[in-house]
Amino acid sequence: MRFACLGSGSRGNALIVARGRTRLMLDCGYPVRETERRLARLGLAPADLAGILVTHEHSDHTAGVCKLAHKHGLPLWLTHGTLKGIPGDVSGLPQLNVIDSHSPFGIGELQLLPFPVPHDAREPAHFVFSDGAHRLGVLTDTGASTSHIEAMLSGCDALVLECNHDLDLLMNGDYPQALKARVAGPYGHLDNDSSAGLLAAIDRSRLQHLVAAHLSQHNNTPELACAALARAMGCAPAWIGVADQDEGFAWREIV
């Protein structure tokens, strides 16, 4: 199993997970042409995708979902709440799959284990991907950790983990007070220290890859995010990967 990122941040998010001939896109926050360009960077075309999983309806995760699905005939998987809130036209799509955020399901060679998260969306769900031998956990938009999230992410071989902001930078920055409260609130986004606390609470014994994701361009830096996660891991900050807004990250193999 391998995974790569088209980009991660407030201007757009998309991740690719692949096992054999099954290649799934998680979210699509970029216009169609930009998505196609970023896929090509990874050696893929939209026709190579088995479909798109959608975590929640916010535009940085869904801006290109419906148009890409219509243009290339791609199936979608999303919760009922996300379906109700997603921007764009879902009528006429080749396959629209409404999922339960507590019920595993399979797509090709991958098994998907969804889990609900506290975020200011209608029915957000994130995912653990499994090929039967390895597990990749992805968590990019949640205001707080929960015991269920920690149970789902324990024992993963790879993690893509939100490190949205440094709390001091956010609180001392120029965001309006209401936006600061939203971002830092229980239905907002994880700060670096909270992400490190989540990491410290789970079983990390199998972890081969750890990537900090969804970093704020105004209220965080890769150095601060990596330092926080490295303290929890007891490793050098250089071992921690970062999902960049413009470049994402290249293919990573789970062995």
Solvent accessible surface area in square Angstrom, and as a share of the most:
residue,aa,sasa,rsa
1,M,17,0.08
2,R,80,0.29
3,F,0,0.00
4,A,0,0.00
5,C,5,0.03
6,L,0,0.00
7,G,0,0.00
8,S,7,0.05
9,G,0,0.00
10,S,77,0.49
11,R,128,0.47
12,G,0,0.00
13,N,9,0.04
14,A,4,0.03
15,L,10,0.05
16,I,0,0.00
17,V,0,0.00
18,A,3,0.02
19,R,91,0.33
20,G,49,0.47
21,R,200,0.73
22,T,9,0.05
23,R,53,0.19
24,L,1,0.00
25,M,0,0.00
26,L,7,0.04
27,D,4,0.02
28,C,0,0.00
29,G,6,0.05
30,Y,9,0.04
31,P,89,0.56
32,V,20,0.12
33,R,205,0.75
34,E,45,0.20
35,T,0,0.00
36,E,42,0.19
37,R,129,0.47
38,R,14,0.05
39,L,0,0.00
40,A,65,0.50
41,R,92,0.34
42,L,20,0.10
43,G,65,0.62
44,L,15,0.08
45,A,47,0.36
46,P,11,0.07
47,A,89,0.69
48,D,54,0.28
49,L,12,0.06
50,A,35,0.27
51,G,0,0.00
52,I,0,0.00
53,L,0,0.00
54,V,1,0.01
55,T,1,0.01
56,H,0,0.00
57,E,23,0.10
58,H,47,0.21
59,S,75,0.49
60,D,25,0.13
61,H,1,0.00
62,T,1,0.01
63,A,55,0.42
64,G,1,0.01
65,V,0,0.00
66,C,6,0.04
67,K,145,0.62
68,L,0,0.00
69,A,0,0.00
70,H,80,0.36
71,K,121,0.51
72,H,58,0.26
73,G,41,0.40
74,L,6,0.03
75,P,22,0.14
76,L,0,0.00
77,W,24,0.09
78,L,0,0.00
79,T,1,0.00
80,H,99,0.44
81,G,10,0.10
82,T,0,0.00
83,L,36,0.18
84,K,124,0.53
85,G,22,0.22
86,I,15,0.08
87,P,63,0.39
88,G,58,0.56
89,D,84,0.44
90,V,39,0.22
91,S,73,0.47
92,G,77,0.74
93,L,21,0.10
94,P,82,0.52
95,Q,85,0.38
96,L,64,0.32
97,N,31,0.16
98,V,81,0.47
99,I,19,0.10
100,D,78,0.41
101,S,9,0.06
102,H,121,0.54
103,S,48,0.31
104,P,79,0.50
105,F,40,0.17
106,G,52,0.50
107,I,14,0.07
108,G,74,0.71
109,E,83,0.37
110,L,4,0.02
111,Q,77,0.34
112,L,0,0.00
113,L,37,0.18
114,P,4,0.03
115,F,0,0.00
116,P,44,0.28
117,V,12,0.07
118,P,28,0.18
119,H,7,0.03
120,D,56,0.29
121,A,21,0.17
122,R,157,0.57
123,E,60,0.27
124,P,12,0.07
125,A,0,0.00
126,H,0,0.00
127,F,0,0.00
128,V,0,0.00
129,F,1,0.00
130,S,14,0.09
131,D,29,0.15
132,G,77,0.74
133,A,64,0.50
134,H,37,0.16
135,R,63,0.23
136,L,0,0.00
137,G,0,0.00
138,V,1,0.01
139,L,0,0.00
140,T,15,0.09
141,D,2,0.01
142,T,0,0.00
143,G,13,0.12
144,A,36,0.28
145,S,38,0.25
146,T,52,0.30
147,S,96,0.62
148,H,71,0.32
149,I,0,0.00
150,E,43,0.19
151,A,68,0.53
152,M,31,0.14
153,L,0,0.00
154,S,35,0.23
155,G,13,0.12
156,C,1,0.01
157,D,3,0.02
158,A,0,0.00
159,L,3,0.01
160,V,5,0.03
161,L,0,0.00
162,E,0,0.00
163,C,0,0.00
164,N,12,0.06
165,H,2,0.01
166,D,28,0.15
167,L,80,0.40
168,D,101,0.52
169,L,74,0.37
170,L,0,0.00
171,M,81,0.36
172,N,127,0.65
173,G,32,0.31
174,D,133,0.69
175,Y,53,0.20
176,P,90,0.56
177,Q,127,0.57
178,A,82,0.63
179,L,63,0.31
180,K,17,0.07
181,A,58,0.45
182,R,94,0.34
183,V,11,0.06
184,A,38,0.30
185,G,16,0.15
186,P,89,0.56
187,Y,129,0.49
188,G,0,0.00
189,H,19,0.08
190,L,3,0.01
191,D,20,0.10
192,N,6,0.03
193,D,95,0.49
194,S,48,0.31
195,S,0,0.00
196,A,15,0.12
197,G,41,0.40
198,L,2,0.01
199,L,0,0.00
200,A,60,0.46
201,A,63,0.49
202,I,10,0.05
203,D,72,0.38
204,R,76,0.28
205,S,98,0.63
206,R,120,0.44
207,L,23,0.11
208,Q,58,0.26
209,H,29,0.13
210,L,1,0.00
211,V,0,0.00
212,A,0,0.00
213,A,1,0.01
214,H,5,0.02
215,L,18,0.09
216,S,15,0.10
217,Q,105,0.46
218,H,141,0.63
219,N,6,0.03
220,N,11,0.06
221,T,48,0.28
222,P,65,0.41
223,E,126,0.56
224,L,72,0.36
225,A,0,0.00
226,C,13,0.08
227,A,30,0.23
228,A,2,0.01
229,L,0,0.00
230,A,5,0.04
231,R,169,0.62
232,A,22,0.17
233,M,43,0.19
234,G,71,0.68
235,C,41,0.25
236,A,63,0.49
237,P,70,0.44
238,A,101,0.78
239,W,100,0.35
240,I,9,0.05
241,G,10,0.09
242,V,44,0.25
243,A,2,0.02
244,D,63,0.33
245,Q,12,0.05
246,D,68,0.35
247,E,104,0.47
248,G,5,0.05
249,F,24,0.10
250,A,74,0.58
251,W,61,0.21
252,R,63,0.23
253,E,96,0.43
254,I,4,0.02
255,V,125,0.72
